[in-house]
Each structure stands twice: as structure tokens, then as C-alpha cells.
Amino acid sequence: MIIKAILKINPNAKVIVNGKDINTCEIEWLDGTTPIPVADIQAKMVEVQAEYDANQYQRDRVYPSIGDQLDMLWHTMDKDNELQHKFYDFYQTIKKVKVAHPKK
């Protein structure tokens, strides 16, 4: 999270961070990168966390693999009388994920 915050402030920053706590970690600025004050990094970390939290639905929206989806579609073509039923199964599978984890 520290490096993500730093790169949000300066996308070109070259930096090494040793540790996970902004208050105790060691930050080494490389290749002439201007150091960013810890308070600025902390403020940006709050924003990065808020963005992460707001996009939980993206992490929860897990669809069947592309292979499984294509297999469902392929099998809709094997028998005409089963076409609607199998397409409906495919539709319901995708819809279930979309309804459970709507976009925000």
C-alpha cells in the first residue's frame, strides 16, 4: 500500500520500501527521486484504501472461466430442441454473478 500511494503521488518515483508500517518503514529514494513527506504518503494511503474498498464488487465478480462459458455456448448448438434451455443456463450463470455483485 505504501508504494501504491507513492506511485499515485509520483508515477515516476523510483523507491524501495522496507516494512509495511508507514511510521516505521525505511524508504530509500532512488535515481534522484524527490522524497515525498510521510504525511503526504499517509494521506494518499487513505485515498488508495478508499478506492480499493469501493471496488470490492470487482474482486467479488468472479465468472466461470472463459473455457466454461464457451463450453456452455457450444453445447447450446448440439440439439435444436435444447437450445433455449442451455442458453438460459448460460444466461442465469452470468446473471447470478452480476446480481450478487452489482457495479457501483
N, C-alpha and C positions, 0 to 999 in steps of 0.2 A: 504494500500500500504506500510506503514511503516513496519508493521510486516512481510509482504511478503518479503521485502527487507532484513530485519534482518535474516529471516529464509533461504534466499538464501546464505547469508554470513555464517551463522552458523545454520545448520538444527536442532541442539540440543538445541538451545537457549531457555531459559525459561524467558519470558518477559511479562510485562504489559505495554501497551501504552495508555496514556490518552491524547486524542487530535488527530487531523488529520493533523496538520501542523508540519512538522519535526522541524521547527525553534522555535515553541512554546510549543510543546507537552512535557509531562513528561514521561520518560521511566524508568521503575523500573525493574532492572535485578534481577532475582530470582535464587535460588539454586546454587549460585556460578558461574553463567554465567558471563564470562568476558565481560565487557561493550565494545561495538563497537563505535568508534568515529562517531559523527554525519556526518562528511564529507564523511566517507565510506558508511554510510547508504544512504545519498543523492545520491551518485554516483550509488549505486546499484538500487535505486528507478528509476533512468533514464533508466537503463537496463530493469528493470521489466516492466516499461511503454512501452518501445520499443517492448518487447516480446508480451505484451498484444495487442498493436496496430497492430503488424504483423500478429496476429492470428484472426483478425476481421472476416475473412471468416468462421472460425469455429463457431462463435456465430451467424452468419447470415444463416448458412446452417441448416435450420430447416425443417426436413422432416415431412410428415404426420406421425401420431402416428403409432406404430407397429401394433396396432389393425386395423387401417385403411388400412395399407399396406397388412396385412394378409387377410383382407376382400376383397381387390381388387384381390388378388391372388385366394382366394376361389371362387369368382364369375367368374373367368376365366374358372372354371371347370363345371359350371352349364349347359352350352349348347355348344356343339362342334362347331357349326357354328359361335358362338360369341367369341370363344377362342382367336383368333388372335386380334380382336378388343379390348377386355378387357385387354389382356396382354399389348397391345400397350398403352392403357390409363395409366396403371401402370408404364410402362417404361417412358412415357412422363412426368408423375408427378415427378418421381425421377430425370430425366434428367433436367427438368426445374430448380430444386434447384441447381444441380451440375453446370450447365452453368451460372446461376446467381451469384454463389459464388464459383469460382474455387479455388482449392488448390494453395498455393503459393510455 
